[in-house]
Amino acid sequence: MRKIQFFDTTLRDGEQTPGVNFNTKEKVQIALQLEKWGIDTIEAGFPIASPGDFEAVSAIAKACQKMTVAGLARCQKKDIDAAYEALKEAKYPQIHVFLATSPVHMEYKLKMTPDEVLASIKEHVTYAKSKFEKVQFSPEDATRTEKDFLLKAVQTAIDAGATIINIPDTVGYTNPTEYGAIFKFLIENIQSKTEITFSSHCHDDLGMATANALAAIENGANRVEGTVNGIGERAGNTALEEVAVALHIRQNYYQATSQIDLSETKCTSDLIARLSGIKVPKNKAVIGGNAFSHESGIHQDGVLKNPETYEIITPQLVGVKTNALPLGKLSGRHAFTNKLEELGYHFDEAERNLLFKKFKVLADKKKQVTDQDIQALIADKQTREADLYQLSAIQLQYVSNGYQAAVVSITTPEQEIKTSSAIGDGSIQAIYNAIDDVFEQKPILTNYEIQALTSGEDAQAEVRVTLTNPQTDTQINGIGVDFDVLKASAKAYVHASSSMKERG
């Protein structure tokens, strides 16, 4: 069987999702879980984009021992140099060079002629090859590029030393028939003395990203690019977990396999959902909350008689366990450490000790501590560490005429405590008005969601907010977890406000 490589771009294309902003520590955590999941290549970031991106790519390059670590670069020597510097300590480095080839991109974005584009590809892929053994080239907006010119661009890159060719459906324009035909056409017509790996990279604007990726595999692609949970700008990218499970379930059809450890799928998905602040829809394929639920009486009857009547994917296949070893106030450090590792988290001894203390406090308040509670505990810790500003205290009181008053104290990066009071139509509005006063910002609250992490009266509340900066129109996500709904709401708002303040 053919081996399909998986290329994860959650930390690069996925981070382009509005409101998503991973810090370096979170990126390393994600990278190590992706390595555990079985990803072949991780696109760690775009080193030239910012000092933060450069730092994260360097940190991932040092941390990963099995995966190839790739950095993105435009067809510019300064980009290639930055990628080289960031990846110097990677065990298996790779560069991913791209340049747009569609008529609309060449005319309006690049303002270059087709001949100038070909010349730039030749010059910069050659330069990249002088620094990297593995060079990948992407003709951006390939699916809206004329086939003959696309072939010229790809052949130019191969002649210059690229051994990996990615065909991006940058705007989610194509369909499976068309996309598969592009791969068939290129594979049949390129000339190369070395083996070339062809890769798919699809966006989900028309809801066909997974189908298009599988069509590429059917037509000769040996690599698929995408993100966990399908996150990404606009409608997102190919959801890698969907492709991995499809190849497994329909192995008889695709005659292909991968090194993805499917039992780590749910754990990987949960990690990305929590750190990105984007929850997985209940009806999401493979890892959604309803993926293994059966409402219809006919379906329930069939599943009880034989699960295969209505389940083609078992929960255990993707790491959804039907039973677990619950943790409680009597659980020891060993059981807690094992649970952290099981959930895909890797911490040093000092961090584990701190988390264990927080776990014990939590266990005193709950009869059973679930996986969701542990993940929330970790996410809350990581969020607070990343925030420059910390919620210190909140106080509420009723005011006449139906108004609520809130007093909020926030610790600044200089360890100064700033306090402000405000009123609002309700408790949440009063708290948020007071926080706005501390930050001297007036963001627009565009989304507020609250959910109980588990059932029962002792459940923790998780609040997610999205703030929009009216000056820049950028969106920032925030998350807060606490037994008290109002405190969780305040934490989420401070988290988002702190990120907005940092970005300026």
N, C-alpha and C positions, 0 to 999 in steps of 0.2 A: 504493500500500500504506500501511496505517496504520503510524505510527511509535510504537513502544513505548519509553517512558522506563524507565531502570533506576535505582532508588534503593537505594543500598548502606548497610546499617546494621551492617556488620562492627565498627565502632568503638564502637557503642552497644549494640545487642542482642547482637552477637557477643561483646563483652567481658563480657557477663553469663554466659558459659560458665564453669562452676566451674574455678578455677585459672588463668584467662586474665587477664592484667593488662599491657596495653601502656603503655609510658611515652610521654611527649610526642614525643620524637624518633622513636620507632617509629611513632607514629600519623601524623606528618607524612610519613614514608617510605611508609607504606601509602597515605595519601591521594594522594600524587603518582603512585603506581603505578595506583591506581584511576582517576585522571584519564587516565592514558595508556591504560588498558584501554578507556575510553569511557563511564564511569559519568556519568549526567546529574546526579544529586544524591547527595551524601554526607551521611549523618546523622553529624556529627562527634562528637556526644556529648550529654550532659545537663548543661548548664552549672551549674545550681544544685546538682548532686549533690555536688560537692567542688571545692576550689581546683584540683586537678589536672585535673579534667574541664574547668573553665573555661579554664585555661591551654591545654589541648590544642585546644579548639574555636577559641580565638583564634589560635593558631599555624597551624592548618589554614586558617582564614579568610584569613590573610595569604598563605599559600603557594599556594593554588589559584587559577588564573586562568581556567579553563574551566568547571569544575563549579559548580553551585549548592551552597552549604554550608548545611546545616540544623542547627538545635539543637532538642532536645526540651524541652517544657515541660508541666507539669500545668496544669490550669485554676486557676492562682493567679498573681496579678500579680507576685509576687516572682520566680517562675520565668520569666515573660515578660520582665521587666526584665533578668534575668541573661542570657537568651538574646540580647537586644538588645545588651547591652554586649559580650558575647563575639563577636558577629558584626558589630560596627560597621565593621570593615575588610574585610569580605568583598565581593568584586566582585559576587557574586550571592547575597545572603542569603535565607534562608527560615526560618520558624518552624514547628514541628510541635507542635500543641497536642492533648492527649488527655484524655478523661474516660470512665470506664466507664459502660456503659448496660445491662448485663444485670441481671436481677432479683437474682441471687446477689451480684453485686458491689455493687449499689446498697444492698441490705439489710445485708450483713455487712461490707463493706469501707468504703464511703462513708458508710453510715448516712444516706442522703439519699432523699427521695421522688422519683418521676419528675419532678414539676413543679420541684423544686429543682435537679435535674440539668439540665433544659432552661434554667432561668434562669441557671445557672452557665455553660453553653455560650454563651448569648447574650452575657453580660457579658464573658467572657474572650476569646472570638473577636473581639468588637468591639474590645476593648483591644489585642489582638495586631495587628489590622488597622490600628490607629492608628500602629503602629511598623514594620510590615512590609508590603511590597507582596504578597509571596507568603505566604499562610497556609494551612497544611494542618491539617485536623481529623481525629482518629481517635476513633470510638466504641469504646473498649476492650471486648474480649469481644463484638464485634458478632455473631458467629455463634451466640451463645446469647442474643441479644436478640430480643424479639418484633418481628416485621417492622413492625408499625404504629408502634411506639415508635421503632424504628431510623430509620424514615422521618422522624418528627418531629424526632429529634435531628439528623439530617443536614440537613434543611431549615432548622432553626434556625441551624446553623453557616453554611450558605450565605447565608442572609438577613443574617447578621452580618458577612459578608465573606470567608469561606473559599472558595477557588477550587480547592482540592485536597481530595478526600475519600478517606481511606484506610479500608478495611474489614478490621480485624484479626481473624484467627482465632487469638486470643491463646493458647488452650490446645490448639490442634491438633485441634479437635473435629469439624470439618465434613468433607464429602466433595465431590468435584467437581460432582456434580449439584446439591446444595444450595447450594454456594458460588456457582456460576454463576448460579443462580436469584436469589440476593440482589442481585447486580449488575444483572441484567436488571430486577428489580422497582424498584430505586432509580432507575436511569437512565430508566425509563419514567414514573416518578411525581414526580420532583423538578421544581421550578419555578425557573428561573433565566434571567436576561437575559444572563449571561456564560457562557462555556464552562467547564464543570467537568471537571477531570481526576479520574477514579476510579482508585484504586490498590489493589492486593492486598498483604496482609502475612500470611504463613502460617507456622505452626509444624508440625513434623514428628512430633508425638506418635503419630499413627496411620500414619506413613509416606506421607502424601499431600500434602506441602507443594508439591512441584513440580507435581503433577497439578492441585491446587487453583488454583495461580497461573495455569496455562495455561487452566483452565476460566474463570477471571475474564477473561482476555484474549479468549476466545471470546465472552464475553457483554458486551463493551464496555469493559473496563478498558484504559486506555492507559498504565498505569504498574505496575511490579512491584517490590516491596520484598523484600529478602533479604540474605544474607551470602555471602561467598566461602567455598567448601567446606561451606556449610550450617551453620557453627558457630552456637552460640546456647544459651540456657539449655534445660535438659531435653534433648529430642531434637534441638534445633536449629531453624533457620529454612529457608526456601526457599533452595536452592543456586542462586545467580544464574547460575553457569556452565552449569548444566543447562538453565535456561530459555532462555538466549541461544543455545545450540547447538540446542535443540529448534526454536526459531523459524527458525533458518537451515536446518536439515535438512528440516523440514516446512513450508517457506515456502508451498508449494502449498496446504497445508491452512489454516494460520493467516492467510495473506495479510497478514503483518505483518513488520516489520523493526526493527532497532535500530542504534545507533551503536557497539555493542560491537565492538572489534577482537579477533576471536577468536584471532588469532595470539599475543596477549598473555595468553591464558587460563592456560596452564600456569605461566608465570612468576609471574602474580598469585597463583595457588593455592599455589605453592611458598613465596612470601614469607609468606603468611598462616600456612601450616602451620608454618614455622620460628619465626616470631615469637610465635605463640600457644602453641607447644609441643604442638600437637595434630596428629599426623601423619594424612595422608590414607589411608583404608583402601584396600587393594589392589584391592578390587572396586568402588570408588566410580565412579559413572557419569562419563563425560567425561574425568576427569583422574586416575583411579586407576592404579596401577602395572600392573594387568592389563587395562586398558581396550582395549589394542591387542595383547593376547597371545592366541595360539591354541594350545590343548593337543591338542584332538581331531585325530586323523589325517585325518578327513574334512574338517574345517575347514581344516587346514593345506594339504591338497591344493587345496581351492577357492580359498584366498587366493593360493597360488602361481600358479594359473591366471588368476585375476582377483580382486583385493582386494575388489571390490564384492560378491562372493558372501557374505562374512561381515563386512565392514566398512562401516557406513553413515557413519562419521566417520573421516576420514583423520587420522593423527597430526599432520601438518603444519597442519591446520586450527586446532588448538588450541595450536600452538606446540611440539609434541613433535618435535624434529628427529631425523632418522635419521642425520645426520652432523653433525659439528661441528669447529671449529678448536681442537684441543687446545692447552692451555698447558703449558709446561714451564720448566725452569731457564734456558733461553736466550731465553724470551719477554721482550719489552721492555715499557716503561711504556705505550706506545700500545696494544698488544694487550690488556694488562690493563685499561686504562681502557675500551676498547671492550667488553670482556667484562662489566664492571660495568654499563655502560649497557644492554647486551643483556639482562642479567638483571633490569633494572628498578631498579637502585640509583643514587642521586644523592648524591655526596659533594663537599665542597669540597676544594681542593687539598691542604690539610694532612692531611685524613683519607685521601685517596687515596694520599698519600705513605706514611703509616703502614701502610695496608693493603698497599701494594706491597712494603714491607720484609717484612711477615709472609708475603706470598705467596712471596717469594724464599726465605725460610727453609723454607716448606712444599715448594717445588719442589725443594729440595736433598734432601728426604727421599723424594720420590715421582718415579716415571718420568714420569707424566702427571698434571696437575692438572685434575680434572673440574669441571663446573658445580656438582655437589654439594659438592665440596671448597671452591670459592669461596664458596658460600652458607654453608657451615659456618664458614668463616673469618670472614665478616662477622657472622654470628649470634653467634659466640663473642666477637668484639670488642664488639658492641652489648650483649650480656648482661653482660660484665665492666664496661663503662662504667656500666651502670645499677645494678649491685650496689653497695651501701654497703660490703659486706665482700668481700675478695678472698682466694682461696686462695693462700698463699705457698709452702708446701712440705708434702710428706707423706713419711713414712718408715715402712716396714713391717718386721716381723720375726716369726719363728716362735716361739711359746711352747709349753711342754710341755703335754701332755694335749689336743693337737689345737687349742688356741687360737691366734689370731693377735693381734699387738699392732700398734697404729698410733700414730704421733706426727704431729699435724696442726698447722700454723701458719697463722694467718689474720690478715690486716691489717684493722684496724677503720677506721671512717670518720675517726677521729682520727689515723690513720697509726701506731697502736700495734700491735705484733705480739703476738698471744695464741697461746700454745701449750698443747696438751693431749694427753694420751695415754690410750688405752683399749684394752681387749681385746674380742674377739668370737669367735663361732664360726667366722668366716671373715674374709677381708681387708676386704670391703665393710662388714660389720657393725662391725668394729673402727674403720674410718675414720669411719663415720656416728656411732658412739657418741662418738668424740673431737670431732667437729664439734658434736654436741648439747651437749657440755660447754662448748665455747667460747661458744656462743650462749645457754647456760643455758635451753634449750628442750627439750621432750620431745614432738616431733611424732610422728605415726604414719605410717610409710611405707606408703602404700596402693597404690603402683604403681612398678615398676622395669622399664624396658625398655632393651635394648641392641641396637644394630644397626650393621653395617659400612656406611659411606656408599657405598663402592664395593667392587668385588671385588679380590682380590689380597692378598698379605701386607703391602703398604704402605698398606692402607686405614685411614682414620681411624675411630675408634669414636665413635658418638653415643649418649649415655645420656640418657634422660628419666625423671624421677621425679615422683611426686605425693605431697605431704605434706599430712596433715590435722591442723589445730590442734584438739586435744581439748577446749579450752575453748570455742571458737566454732564448731567443726565446719566451718570453711571450708577449702577445698582450694587449694593453691598448686602450680603446675607449675614444674619446673626442668629445664634442659637443659645438658649439658656435652659438649664435643667435644675429643678429643685422640687422639694415636696410642696412648697408654697407656690401657687400659680402666679401670684403677683411678683414674688421674688424672681421666679423663672422668667417672667416677662421683662423685668428690669434687667436681668443678666443678658438676655438676648439683645435688648436695645443698646446696652452699654457695649457689648461685643461689636455690633454693627457700627455704632457711633465712633468707637475707638479706631476701627479700620478706616472709616471715612476721614477721620482727623489725620491719621497717619498718611493717607494718600494725598491729603491737601485738597 
